[in-house]
Amino acid sequence: MNKLYLTIIALFISFSVHAQLSNPSDSRATKETKALYYSMQRLVDAGVMFGHHDDTGYGVQWKFTDDSSDVKSTTGSYPAVYGWDLAKIEHDSTQDINRIPFELQKKRVQEAYARGGINTFCWHMDNPADGKSAWDTTERTIAAILPGGSAHEVYVQWLDRAANYLKELKGKDGEPIPILFRPFHELTGTWFWWCKNTSSPEEFKALWRFTVDYLRNTKKLHNLLIVYSVADFDTEAQFMERYPGDNYVDFMGFDNYCRNNVAYFQSKLDSRLALLNVIAANHHKPSCLAEVGYNLIPQADWWTKVLLPVLAKNKTSYVLTWRNADTSQYFAPYPGQMSEKDFKDFANSYHTIFQNRLTPLGIYGRPVE
């Protein structure tokens, strides 16, 4: 067992004994969900867990193939965190927004859990007020779907469909698989129907609380850890303006993408992570970088020279890159991509945790078979 493994395990044991850990916001969280939450808090000082959206669903030049992953093909290991989308479940569709059959998605979630990985879901839900896409901002949708609103019954029906699917995500012994649930992401932006330009802060908070209460108390889902994830922010007031309260949040994070100005991205990411860590500590929540990436990764050393220094400096629970759709949109390298070697160095860094380093830790409270 190498030095990195020994260090991580030693830290894991040390923090198990000495750290003051926060409980999940759901007082009735399942034992596996509690174990995961405690484990993720303990591991913050051991490195950041790396994630990739739709990692085992499809990749560059492959689709729905068993045991496939662009991350694994380049590093030798699956990511530690696997991102998925509930979008289209609201219509009882057989496929999600990226055309992964929900039956296959369920299988991939179960496989990730079985190997000791972490699953997180966002939801690009269509607009319940008019049936248009998540990117439709023509309505004051939140007011319409709150209790008493004209589209409230539609919204509840959509929540029911999502809850029915989430209840199917079970481990081999029938236990509910813990899920990091990230609703209404990028809420400080202006491009989704739930963003700041379509509702007041109080309306948004009311929707968040209703949604979480409904899933927990009415649908009896006690395997959800709730992720509050904003878009741009530069002050604590901006980050907290629509925050629904500590009883409705488990992780605090944001989404931040690299565009053409790499130096600006690195500086902004650094300042935001530093500020987030202060905010999250004040609320006794772990922080996360819920979405990040550089489309097409046109810089060969972007992973170790741009992203890694910021992650190493600012402790955060996990970081998730967006999906690998095809050769025109990808956020993780694939074999032959120009940053492949640098990504391997990133994966082998003392500061990152991929699946191969996570599995031995038994983050759900039991050894992985």
TORDRENSE-184734 format. One record per residue: x, y, z of N, C-alpha, C in turn. Coordinates in pm, whole numbers, always signed. Layout:
% residues N
neast/nnorth/nup/caeast/canorth/caup/ceast/cnorth/cup
X/Y/Z/X/Y/Z/X/Y/Z $
...
% end
This chain:
% residues 369
neast/nnorth/nup/caeast/canorth/caup/ceast/cnorth/cup
+86/-119/+0/+0/+0/+0/+89/+124/+0 $
+70/+219/-95/+161/+330/-107/+132/+438/-4 $
+219/+539/-6/+211/+644/+95/+80/+720/+89 $
+29/+743/-31/-96/+817/-46/-212/+743/+19 $
-220/+612/-7/-325/+532/+56/-316/+540/+208 $
-194/+524/+260/-175/+526/+405/-214/+661/+463 $
-179/+768/+392/-212/+901/+440/-362/+923/+444 $
-430/+884/+336/-575/+902/+329/-644/+821/+438 $
-604/+696/+453/-668/+610/+554/-641/+662/+695 $
-518/+709/+719/-485/+765/+850/-570/+888/+879 $
-584/+972/+779/-668/+1091/+796/-813/+1052/+820 $
-857/+953/+746/-996/+904/+758/-1022/+858/+901 $
-931/+778/+956/-948/+727/+1092/-938/+840/+1193 $
-840/+930/+1172/-821/+1041/+1264/-944/+1130/+1270 $
-999/+1162/+1154/-1115/+1249/+1152/-1238/+1177/+1204 $
-1241/+1046/+1193/-1353/+970/+1248/-1363/+992/+1398 $
-1246/+1007/+1462/-1242/+1016/+1607/-1253/+1160/+1654 $
-1180/+1251/+1584/-1160/+1384/+1640/-1247/+1494/+1578 $
-1291/+1477/+1455/-1360/+1588/+1389/-1501/+1606/+1443 $
-1544/+1730/+1448/-1682/+1761/+1481/-1760/+1760/+1351 $
-1841/+1657/+1332/-1910/+1640/+1205/-2053/+1693/+1214 $
-2099/+1749/+1102/-2238/+1795/+1094/-2328/+1680/+1053 $
-2449/+1679/+1105/-2546/+1579/+1066/-2615/+1620/+936 $
-2670/+1524/+862/-2750/+1559/+745/-2868/+1647/+785 $
-2914/+1730/+692/-3027/+1817/+722/-3156/+1738/+743 $
-3161/+1616/+689/-3276/+1527/+710/-3249/+1444/+835 $
-3325/+1469/+940/-3303/+1399/+1067/-3334/+1250/+1055 $
-3406/+1210/+950/-3439/+1069/+930/-3360/+1007/+815 $
-3246/+1064/+783/-3163/+1011/+676/-3127/+865/+703 $
-3120/+785/+598/-3085/+644/+613/-2941/+630/+665 $
-2910/+512/+717/-2777/+494/+775/-2668/+507/+670 $
-2693/+462/+548/-2594/+475/+442/-2575/+621/+402 $
-2684/+696/+404/-2678/+838/+370/-2601/+915/+477 $
-2625/+884/+603/-2548/+945/+711/-2401/+911/+700 $
-2372/+783/+674/-2233/+740/+662/-2162/+814/+550 $
-2230/+829/+436/-2170/+901/+324/-2141/+1045/+362 $
-2235/+1110/+426/-2218/+1252/+461/-2101/+1270/+558 $
-2093/+1183/+657/-1982/+1191/+751/-1849/+1162/+679 $
-1849/+1063/+592/-1726/+1027/+520/-1678/+1143/+433 $
-1770/+1208/+364/-1729/+1317/+276/-1674/+1435/+356 $
-1724/+1456/+475/-1668/+1561/+561/-1528/+1522/+609 $
-1511/+1397/+647/-1381/+1352/+696/-1272/+1360/+590 $
-1311/+1341/+466/-1212/+1331/+359/-1170/+1464/+300 $
-1229/+1572/+345/-1196/+1703/+285/-1047/+1732/+293 $
-982/+1700/+402/-839/+1726/+417/-752/+1624/+344 $
-813/+1518/+293/-736/+1414/+224/-730/+1438/+73 $
-809/+1530/+24/-810/+1558/-120/-951/+1582/-169 $
-960/+1634/-290/-1091/+1662/-350/-1132/+1543/-436 $
-1255/+1498/-421/-1306/+1387/-502/-1343/+1439/-641 $
-1296/+1367/-743/-1319/+1411/-881/-1442/+1342/-939 $
-1526/+1420/-1007/-1645/+1366/-1069/-1660/+1405/-1214 $
-1747/+1332/-1285/-1772/+1355/-1428/-1917/+1323/-1457 $
-1984/+1412/-1529/-2126/+1393/-1559/-2145/+1288/-1669 $
-2239/+1197/-1647/-2273/+1089/-1742/-2151/+1004/-1777 $
-2059/+989/-1685/-1930/+928/-1716/-1940/+789/-1776 $
-2024/+703/-1720/-2034/+565/-1768/-2154/+544/-1860 $
-2219/+652/-1899/-2331/+641/-1992/-2287/+644/-2136 $
-2199/+738/-2168/-2149/+753/-2305/-2022/+838/-2299 $
-1952/+846/-2410/-1831/+927/-2417/-1800/+961/-2560 $
-1678/+1003/-2583/-1636/+1039/-2717/-1619/+911/-2799 $
-1705/+896/-2897/-1703/+784/-2992/-1745/+651/-2930 $
-1824/+653/-2823/-1885/+531/-2771/-2015/+568/-2698 $
-2103/+470/-2682/-2233/+496/-2621/-2290/+369/-2560 $
-2329/+378/-2434/-2401/+271/-2362/-2320/+142/-2350 $
-2189/+147/-2363/-2105/+27/-2356/-2070/-5/-2212 $
-2088/-130/-2172/-2055/-170/-2035/-1907/-148/-2005 $
-1879/-113/-1879/-1742/-98/-1829/-1663/+7/-1906 $
-1732/+108/-1960/-1665/+212/-2037/-1671/+346/-1965 $
-1567/+425/-1985/-1556/+556/-1922/-1435/+626/-1984 $
-1454/+748/-2033/-1339/+822/-2085/-1239/+852/-1974 $
-1289/+878/-1853/-1199/+903/-1741/-1115/+780/-1711 $
-1179/+664/-1706/-1105/+540/-1680/-1009/+507/-1793 $
-1049/+534/-1917/-963/+503/-2032/-834/+584/-2030 $
-839/+703/-1969/-720/+788/-1966/-640/+777/-1837 $
-706/+747/-1726/-635/+744/-1597/-619/+605/-1538 $
-698/+509/-1586/-698/+376/-1527/-799/+359/-1415 $
-871/+467/-1381/-969/+461/-1273/-1095/+536/-1313 $
-1209/+486/-1265/-1332/+563/-1276/-1321/+688/-1188 $
-1406/+787/-1212/-1411/+901/-1119/-1470/+857/-986 $
-1457/+940/-885/-1515/+911/-754/-1663/+949/-749 $
-1700/+1049/-830/-1836/+1102/-830/-1893/+1092/-971 $
-2019/+1048/-980/-2086/+1025/-1108/-2209/+1115/-1115 $
-2210/+1205/-1213/-2322/+1296/-1229/-2427/+1243/-1324 $
-2556/+1270/-1293/-2668/+1225/-1376/-2774/+1335/-1380 $
-2873/+1318/-1469/-2978/+1417/-1485/-3114/+1348/-1481 $
-3207/+1405/-1405/-3344/+1354/-1401/-3430/+1407/-1514 $
-3379/+1500/-1593/-3460/+1568/-1694/-3530/+1470/-1787 $
-3657/+1492/-1808/-3753/+1416/-1888/-3826/+1310/-1808 $
-3779/+1280/-1685/-3855/+1188/-1601/-3991/+1249/-1569 $
-3999/+1383/-1571/-4125/+1450/-1540/-4234/+1416/-1642 $
-4193/+1371/-1761/-4290/+1336/-1864/-4310/+1184/-1877 $
-4256/+1110/-1780/-4260/+964/-1788/-4186/+912/-1910 $
-4085/+986/-1953/-4004/+944/-2067/-3922/+822/-2032 $
-3886/+744/-2131/-3799/+629/-2109/-3652/+667/-2116 $
-3623/+791/-2160/-3485/+838/-2174/-3469/+974/-2106 $
-3348/+1002/-2057/-3323/+1133/-1999/-3293/+1234/-2108 $
-3258/+1355/-2070/-3238/+1464/-2164/-3124/+1437/-2262 $
-3030/+1353/-2221/-2917/+1317/-2307/-2934/+1180/-2372 $
-3057/+1132/-2368/-3100/+1009/-2435/-3039/+882/-2377 $
-3001/+887/-2249/-2968/+764/-2179/-3099/+701/-2133 $
-3128/+577/-2169/-3249/+512/-2115/-3245/+513/-1962 $
-3355/+547/-1899/-3355/+551/-1753/-3323/+415/-1693 $
-3360/+307/-1759/-3325/+174/-1708/-3174/+155/-1708 $
-3106/+206/-1811/-2960/+196/-1815/-2898/+291/-1713 $
-2953/+410/-1702/-2903/+505/-1602/-2910/+444/-1463 $
-3024/+380/-1433/-3040/+315/-1303/-2932/+210/-1280 $
-2903/+131/-1383/-2800/+29/-1373/-2663/+91/-1346 $
-2634/+201/-1414/-2505/+268/-1395/-2493/+329/-1255 $
-2602/+382/-1203/-2603/+434/-1066/-2574/+321/-968 $
-2638/+208/-987/-2616/+93/-899/-2473/+42/-908 $
-2417/+41/-1027/-2277/-3/-1044/-2181/+91/-972 $
-2204/+221/-985/-2118/+318/-918/-2125/+301/-767 $
-2244/+283/-716/-2263/+264/-571/-2195/+136/-525 $
-2208/+29/-605/-2149/-100/-568/-1997/-94/-560 $
-1936/-9/-640/-1790/+3/-634/-1745/+109/-533 $
-1842/+163/-458/-1807/+260/-354/-1800/+402/-405 $
-1864/+430/-519/-1866/+565/-574/-1987/+644/-527 $
-1990/+771/-565/-2093/+865/-521/-2174/+911/-641 $
-2306/+911/-628/-2394/+954/-736/-2460/+1088/-702 $
-2461/+1178/-800/-2528/+1307/-783/-2620/+1334/-901 $
-2737/+1389/-872/-2836/+1420/-976/-2867/+1569/-980 $
-2864/+1627/-1100/-2927/+1756/-1123/-3060/+1729/-1192 $
-3133/+1837/-1227/-3262/+1816/-1294/-3292/+1936/-1382 $
-3264/+1922/-1512/-3302/+2024/-1608/-3452/+2006/-1641 $
-3532/+2027/-1541/-3677/+2006/-1553/-3738/+2105/-1653 $
-3825/+2055/-1739/-3900/+2144/-1828/-3985/+2240/-1745 $
-4030/+2345/-1807/-4107/+2448/-1739/-4250/+2399/-1711 $
-4284/+2379/-1584/-4419/+2326/-1553/-4532/+2422/-1590 $
-4501/+2549/-1605/-4605/+2647/-1632/-4652/+2646/-1777 $
-4562/+2607/-1870/-4601/+2610/-2011/-4552/+2491/-2091 $
-4482/+2398/-2026/-4437/+2278/-2095/-4315/+2296/-2182 $
-4258/+2417/-2184/-4139/+2441/-2264/-4015/+2395/-2187 $
-3898/+2419/-2242/-3775/+2363/-2185/-3734/+2435/-2056 $
-3632/+2379/-1990/-3577/+2440/-1869/-3524/+2580/-1896 $
-3490/+2608/-2020/-3430/+2735/-2057/-3535/+2841/-2095 $
-3661/+2809/-2078/-3767/+2904/-2106/-3789/+2994/-1985 $
-3768/+3124/-2002/-3781/+3219/-1890/-3891/+3320/-1916 $
-3990/+3283/-1995/-4095/+3377/-2032/-4206/+3388/-1928 $
-4207/+3297/-1832/-4314/+3295/-1731/-4257/+3324/-1592 $
-4345/+3365/-1503/-4308/+3370/-1360/-4345/+3233/-1302 $
-4265/+3136/-1341/-4299/+2995/-1317/-4307/+2961/-1170 $
-4215/+3011/-1090/-4212/+2972/-949/-4342/+3012/-880 $
-4390/+3132/-906/-4518/+3174/-846/-4631/+3081/-891 $
-4622/+3033/-1016/-4730/+2948/-1069/-4729/+2807/-1012 $
-4614/+2759/-964/-4609/+2620/-917/-4608/+2607/-765 $
-4604/+2718/-694/-4618/+2712/-549/-4761/+2674/-512 $
-4784/+2623/-392/-4921/+2589/-352/-5017/+2705/-378 $
-5127/+2673/-444/-5224/+2775/-481/-5203/+2832/-620 $
-5088/+2802/-682/-5058/+2853/-814/-5126/+2771/-924 $
-5133/+2829/-1042/-5206/+2766/-1152/-5143/+2637/-1201 $
-5013/+2619/-1180/-4944/+2499/-1227/-4895/+2411/-1112 $
-4948/+2435/-994/-4901/+2358/-878/-4925/+2209/-892 $
-5042/+2171/-940/-5073/+2029/-953/-4983/+1961/-1055 $
-4948/+2032/-1161/-4855/+1977/-1259/-4720/+1953/-1194 $
-4672/+2050/-1118/-4543/+2038/-1052/-4541/+1919/-955 $
-4646/+1904/-878/-4653/+1793/-783/-4652/+1659/-858 $
-4723/+1652/-967/-4723/+1529/-1046/-4582/+1498/-1097 $
-4509/+1600/-1137/-4372/+1580/-1184/-4280/+1535/-1070 $
-4301/+1592/-952/-4223/+1547/-836/-4254/+1401/-805 $
-4380/+1362/-817/-4417/+1223/-792/-4343/+1128/-886 $
-4334/+1166/-1012/-4267/+1080/-1109/-4118/+1069/-1079 $
-4057/+1178/-1041/-3916/+1174/-1003/-3895/+1088/-879 $
-3982/+1105/-780/-3970/+1029/-656/-3986/+879/-682 $
-4079/+843/-768/-4099/+701/-800/-3974/+641/-862 $
-3907/+719/-947/-3783/+670/-1008/-3671/+661/-905 $
-3656/+764/-824/-3550/+763/-723/-3567/+647/-625 $
-3691/+607/-599/-3715/+494/-509/-3666/+362/-568 $
-3649/+357/-700/-3601/+236/-765/-3449/+221/-756 $
-3380/+326/-713/-3234/+322/-705/-3194/+258/-573 $
-3172/+127/-578/-3143/+51/-456/-3018/-34/-473 $
-2952/-59/-360/-2836/-146/-358/-2877/-292/-356 $
-2778/-379/-350/-2805/-523/-364/-2888/-579/-249 $
-2888/-513/-134/-2968/-559/-22/-3100/-484/-10 $
-3134/-409/-114/-3260/-336/-114/-3255/-200/-47 $
-3136/-158/-2/-3125/-29/+64/-3128/+85/-38 $
-3192/+198/-5/-3191/+314/-95/-3049/+366/-115 $
-3011/+388/-238/-2878/+441/-267/-2874/+589/-233 $
-2780/+634/-153/-2770/+777/-123/-2743/+858/-250 $
-2810/+971/-261/-2799/+1057/-378/-2769/+1201/-334 $
-2671/+1264/-396/-2651/+1407/-380/-2745/+1475/-479 $
-2853/+1530/-429/-2958/+1587/-514/-2937/+1737/-525 $
-2922/+1785/-650/-2886/+1925/-676/-2995/+1994/-759 $
-3104/+2033/-693/-3213/+2097/-768/-3183/+2243/-797 $
-3247/+2297/-898/-3246/+2441/-927/-3104/+2498/-931 $
-3013/+2426/-997/-2873/+2469/-1000/-2856/+2598/-1081 $
-2748/+2667/-1053/-2715/+2795/-1118/-2826/+2898/-1098 $
-2884/+2897/-980/-3002/+2978/-950/-2974/+3128/-952 $
-2848/+3170/-942/-2817/+3312/-948/-2798/+3361/-1091 $
-2817/+3273/-1188/-2807/+3312/-1328/-2938/+3368/-1379 $
-2953/+3370/-1512/-3074/+3425/-1573/-3127/+3337/-1686 $
-3081/+3211/-1694/-3110/+3130/-1812/-3207/+3015/-1789 $
-3241/+2981/-1665/-3339/+2877/-1637/-3467/+2940/-1581 $
-3577/+2865/-1587/-3703/+2921/-1537/-3701/+2944/-1387 $
-3607/+2883/-1315/-3598/+2901/-1170/-3495/+3008/-1131 $
-3437/+3079/-1227/-3330/+3175/-1197/-3385/+3306/-1140 $
-3293/+3395/-1104/-3327/+3514/-1027/-3413/+3615/-1103 $
-3414/+3607/-1236/-3490/+3703/-1315/-3638/+3667/-1327 $
-3678/+3551/-1274/-3818/+3509/-1289/-3892/+3499/-1156 $
-3825/+3533/-1045/-3890/+3519/-914/-3821/+3607/-812 $
-3889/+3628/-701/-3828/+3698/-588/-3750/+3598/-504 $
-3657/+3646/-422/-3586/+3553/-332/-3680/+3473/-243 $
-3785/+3536/-193/-3876/+3465/-103/-3955/+3358/-178 $
-3992/+3386/-302/-4061/+3285/-381/-3969/+3165/-405 $
-3844/+3193/-437/-3750/+3083/-462/-3730/+2998/-336 $
-3710/+3063/-223/-3692/+2989/-98/-3815/+2902/-68 $
-3932/+2957/-93/-4055/+2881/-68/-4062/+2758/-158 $
-4022/+2773/-284/-4022/+2658/-375/-3923/+2553/-329 $
-3804/+2594/-292/-3701/+2499/-246/-3752/+2420/-126 $
-3805/+2492/-28/-3852/+2426/+94/-3969/+2332/+65 $
-4061/+2378/-17/-4174/+2290/-53/-4122/+2163/-119 $
-4030/+2177/-213/-3978/+2062/-288/-3909/+1962/-197 $
-3821/+2011/-112/-3749/+1921/-21/-3845/+1857/+79 $
-3935/+1936/+135/-4033/+1881/+231/-4120/+1774/+165 $
-4160/+1800/+41/-4246/+1705/-28/-4174/+1573/-53 $
-4050/+1582/-99/-3974/+1459/-127/-3944/+1382/+2 $
-3912/+1456/+108/-3878/+1390/+235/-4003/+1336/+306 $
-4098/+1424/+328/-4207/+1394/+420/-4325/+1324/+353 $
-4355/+1363/+229/-4466/+1300/+160/-4422/+1175/+85 $
-4311/+1184/+14/-4263/+1070/-66/-4166/+981/+11 $
-4129/+1018/+133/-4047/+935/+222/-3910/+902/+163 $
-3851/+997/+96/-3715/+979/+44/-3617/+1034/+147 $
-3550/+944/+217/-3456/+984/+321/-3312/+947/+283 $
-3289/+940/+152/-3155/+908/+102/-3098/+1022/+18 $
-3153/+1145/+37/-3109/+1260/-40/-3025/+1355/+45 $
-2908/+1389/-5/-2826/+1496/+50/-2840/+1613/-46 $
-2883/+1727/+4/-2925/+1838/-82/-2808/+1933/-110 $
-2788/+1962/-238/-2678/+2050/-281/-2735/+2183/-330 $
-2693/+2290/-267/-2728/+2427/-308/-2615/+2479/-394 $
-2643/+2502/-523/-2536/+2533/-618/-2573/+2656/-701 $
-2500/+2765/-682/-2528/+2890/-752/-2441/+2901/-878 $
-2459/+3010/-951/-2372/+3041/-1065/-2276/+3151/-1018 $
-2272/+3262/-1087/-2179/+3369/-1052/-2213/+3433/-918 $
-2111/+3463/-841/-2126/+3541/-718/-1990/+3598/-682 $
-1991/+3713/-617/-1866/+3775/-575/-1869/+3820/-430 $
-1986/+3811/-366/-1999/+3848/-226/-2083/+3744/-153 $
-2071/+3743/-24/-2153/+3651/+57/-2301/+3684/+41 $
-2334/+3811/+30/-2475/+3851/+14/-2534/+3794/-114 $
-2456/+3797/-222/-2504/+3741/-349/-2524/+3591/-338 $
-2433/+3523/-272/-2443/+3378/-257/-2563/+3339/-171 $
-2589/+3417/-68/-2690/+3379/+32/-2828/+3438/+6 $
-2844/+3522/-94/-2971/+3593/-114/-3090/+3499/-126 $
-3072/+3383/-188/-3182/+3289/-210/-3163/+3159/-131 $
-3074/+3161/-35/-3045/+3041/+44/-3168/+3003/+127 $
-3215/+2878/+118/-3341/+2840/+184/-3328/+2805/+331 $
-3206/+2796/+383/-3189/+2765/+525/-3113/+2636/+547 $
-3044/+2626/+659/-2959/+2511/+687/-3035/+2380/+698 $
-3163/+2386/+730/-3243/+2263/+742/-3280/+2204/+606 $
-3242/+2275/+499/-3278/+2231/+364/-3157/+2217/+273 $
-3038/+2218/+330/-2915/+2213/+251/-2812/+2128/+323 $
-2736/+2049/+245/-2625/+1971/+301/-2489/+2012/+245 $
-2486/+2053/+119/-2363/+2101/+55/-2386/+2239/-3 $
-2284/+2322/+2/-2291/+2455/-57/-2187/+2463/-168 $
-2230/+2502/-289/-2138/+2502/-401/-2176/+2600/-510 $
-2103/+2592/-619/-2131/+2677/-735/-2076/+2611/-860 $
-2120/+2663/-975/-2073/+2616/-1106/-1986/+2725/-1167 $
-1874/+2685/-1227/-1781/+2784/-1282/-1706/+2723/-1399 $
-1723/+2780/-1518/-1659/+2726/-1638/-1547/+2816/-1689 $
-1447/+2753/-1747/-1335/+2824/-1808/-1372/+2858/-1953 $
-1355/+2981/-1989/-1379/+3023/-2128/-1243/+3049/-2194 $
-1229/+3154/-2268/-1104/+3179/-2337/-996/+3241/-2248 $
-1037/+3320/-2150/-942/+3387/-2062/-911/+3296/-1942 $
-808/+3215/-1957/-776/+3116/-1855/-730/+3181/-1725 $
-651/+3287/-1737/-601/+3354/-1617/-716/+3414/-1536 $
-814/+3471/-1605/-931/+3527/-1537/-1009/+3415/-1468 $
-1029/+3303/-1537/-1100/+3189/-1477/-1030/+3144/-1350 $
-899/+3127/-1356/-826/+3077/-1239/-837/+3173/-1122 $
-824/+3302/-1149/-833/+3402/-1043/-973/+3405/-982 $
-1075/+3401/-1069/-1212/+3406/-1019/-1248/+3279/-942 $
-1205/+3165/-992/-1231/+3039/-922/-1166/+3039/-784 $
-1044/+3088/-777/-971/+3094/-650/-1045/+3182/-549 $
-1086/+3301/-591/-1152/+3392/-498/-1289/+3339/-455 $
-1361/+3275/-547/-1492/+3222/-512/-1482/+3103/-419 $
-1387/+3013/-444/-1370/+2899/-354/-1328/+2944/-215 $
-1241/+3042/-208/-1198/+3094/-78/-1316/+3153/-1 $
-1398/+3231/-71/-1515/+3290/-7/-1616/+3182/+32 $
-1637/+3087/-56/-1732/+2980/-27/-1690/+2902/+96 $
-1562/+2875/+110/-1517/+2798/+227/-1548/+2869/+357 $
-1541/+3001/+357/-1577/+3078/+477/-1727/+3068/+503 $
-1805/+3087/+396/-1951/+3079/+411/-1995/+2941/+458 $
-1941/+2838/+392/-1980/+2701/+426/-1941/+2665/+568 $
-1823/+2708/+611/-1779/+2680/+748/-1871/+2745/+849 $
-1917/+2866/+820/-2008/+2937/+911/-2141/+2864/+925 $
-2177/+2789/+822/-2304/+2715/+825/-2284/+2565/+852 $
-2161/+2526/+880/-2127/+2387/+912/-2167/+2291/+799 $
-2137/+2334/+675/-2164/+2254/+557/-2035/+2233/+479 $
-2016/+2115/+419/-1904/+2099/+326/-1931/+2177/+197 $
-1824/+2223/+134/-1837/+2296/+9/-1809/+2204/-109 $
-1850/+2246/-228/-1823/+2169/-348/-1816/+2261/-469 $
-1748/+2214/-572/-1747/+2280/-703/-1832/+2191/-791 $
-1963/+2224/-795/-2063/+2132/-848/-2055/+2112/-999 $
-2004/+2210/-1071/-1977/+2195/-1215/-1856/+2281/-1249 $
-1767/+2225/-1330/-1651/+2300/-1377/-1604/+2237/-1507 $
-1524/+2308/-1582/-1469/+2248/-1702/-1424/+2350/-1804 $
-1357/+2301/-1906/-1306/+2381/-2017/-1336/+2301/-2142 $
-1438/+2344/-2216/-1481/+2266/-2332/-1367/+2248/-2432 $
-1347/+2122/-2473/-1242/+2079/-2567/-1102/+2082/-2507 $
-1089/+2133/-2386/-960/+2136/-2313/-844/+2168/-2407 $
-840/+2290/-2460/-739/+2324/-2560/-601/+2357/-2504 $
-584/+2347/-2373/-455/+2372/-2310/-402/+2241/-2253 $
-286/+2199/-2298/-233/+2066/-2265/-208/+2046/-2117 $
-177/+2151/-2044/-146/+2137/-1901/-251/+2206/-1813 $
-374/+2217/-1863/-479/+2287/-1790/-508/+2223/-1655 $
-505/+2093/-1648/-541/+2022/-1525/-445/+2050/-1411 $
-315/+2044/-1437/-217/+2061/-1329/-170/+2204/-1310 $
-184/+2288/-1412/-134/+2425/-1401/-244/+2528/-1375 $
-368/+2492/-1406/-479/+2587/-1386/-574/+2540/-1277 $
-631/+2419/-1292/-732/+2372/-1197/-671/+2323/-1066 $
-571/+2239/-1074/-517/+2175/-953/-463/+2273/-850 $
-387/+2376/-889/-338/+2469/-787/-450/+2534/-706 $
-562/+2563/-770/-673/+2625/-698/-739/+2523/-605 $
-757/+2401/-652/-818/+2297/-568/-729/+2263/-449 $
-599/+2261/-472/-506/+2228/-364/-504/+2336/-257 $
-525/+2459/-299/-520/+2572/-207/-649/+2586/-127 $
-762/+2554/-190/-892/+2572/-128/-961/+2437/-110 $
-969/+2392/+13/-1025/+2260/+40/-1174/+2257/+9 $
-1212/+2156/-69/-1353/+2138/-102/-1381/+1990/-118 $
-1504/+1950/-97/-1537/+1809/-93/-1521/+1740/-228 $
-1588/+1795/-331/-1579/+1731/-462/-1588/+1834/-573 $
-1540/+1795/-688/-1547/+1877/-808/-1599/+1788/-921 $
-1692/+1842/-1001/-1752/+1761/-1108/-1740/+1834/-1242 $
-1677/+1768/-1338/-1670/+1822/-1474/-1792/+1779/-1553 $
-1826/+1858/-1655/-1944/+1829/-1732/-1917/+1716/-1831 $
-2014/+1684/-1913/-2018/+1559/-1989/-1928/+1558/-2112 $
-1902/+1439/-2161/-1834/+1417/-2289/-1938/+1374/-2391 $
-1992/+1470/-2466/-2099/+1439/-2560/-2044/+1380/-2690 $
-1946/+1447/-2747/-1886/+1406/-2875/-1761/+1490/-2895 $
-1706/+1489/-3016/-1581/+1562/-3039/-1600/+1714/-3044 $
-1725/+1760/-3038/-1749/+1904/-3036/-1782/+1955/-2896 $
-1804/+1864/-2802/-1831/+1902/-2663/-1782/+1793/-2569 $
-1675/+1821/-2501/-1627/+1729/-2397/-1548/+1809/-2294 $
-1554/+1762/-2169/-1491/+1833/-2059/-1392/+1747/-1981 $
-1379/+1621/-2018/-1275/+1533/-1965/-1199/+1476/-2084 $
-1071/+1450/-2070/-995/+1396/-2185/-1040/+1255/-2220 $
-1012/+1216/-2341/-1029/+1079/-2388/-896/+1037/-2450 $
-873/+909/-2473/-743/+864/-2525/-705/+939/-2653 $
-587/+1000/-2649/-537/+1075/-2763/-562/+1224/-2755 $
-649/+1268/-2662/-675/+1411/-2647/-550/+1481/-2592 $
-528/+1606/-2627/-401/+1673/-2600/-367/+1685/-2451 $
-467/+1685/-2362/-437/+1698/-2220/-437/+1564/-2147 $
-435/+1454/-2221/-444/+1321/-2160/-334/+1297/-2057 $
-210/+1323/-2093/-98/+1298/-2000/-110/+1386/-1876 $
-145/+1511/-1896/-158/+1602/-1783/-272/+1558/-1691 $
-378/+1505/-1749/-490/+1457/-1670/-449/+1336/-1585 $
-364/+1252/-1638/-311/+1140/-1560/-233/+1192/-1440 $
-152/+1295/-1462/-77/+1355/-1351/-173/+1415/-1249 $
-277/+1477/-1296/-381/+1533/-1209/-444/+1422/-1124 $
-476/+1310/-1188/-540/+1198/-1118/-446/+1133/-1017 $
-317/+1138/-1043/-220/+1078/-953/-171/+1175/-846 $
-223/+1296/-847/-182/+1396/-750/-224/+1358/-609 $
-146/+1403/-514/-178/+1386/-373/-310/+1455/-337 $
-352/+1552/-419/-466/+1636/-384/-598/+1588/-443 $
-599/+1481/-521/-724/+1435/-584/-754/+1291/-545 $
-882/+1260/-545/-928/+1124/-514/-1020/+1077/-627 $
-980/+968/-691/-1063/+902/-792/-1116/+773/-729 $
-1190/+695/-807/-1255/+576/-753/-1156/+478/-692 $
-1039/+462/-753/-943/+364/-703/-897/+396/-561 $
-895/+522/-524/-854/+560/-389/-972/+569/-293 $
-1091/+581/-350/-1209/+591/-266/-1262/+455/-223 $
-1260/+359/-311/-1319/+228/-284/-1271/+165/-153 $
-1139/+163/-123/-1094/+97/+1/-1146/+161/+129 $
-1200/+282/+120/-1240/+353/+241/-1379/+317/+292 $
-1459/+249/+211/-1590/+207/+256/-1675/+321/+307 $
-1699/+420/+222/-1762/+545/+267/-1908/+529/+307 $
-1968/+414/+279/-2107/+391/+319/-2117/+313/+449 $
-2006/+299/+518/-2008/+235/+647/-1981/+87/+646 $
-1937/+35/+530/-1905/-106/+521/-1804/-126/+408 $
-1727/-232/+414/-1629/-258/+308/-1697/-285/+174 $
-1629/-247/+67/-1679/-276/-67/-1631/-414/-107 $
-1724/-497/-153/-1686/-633/-191/-1606/-633/-321 $
% end
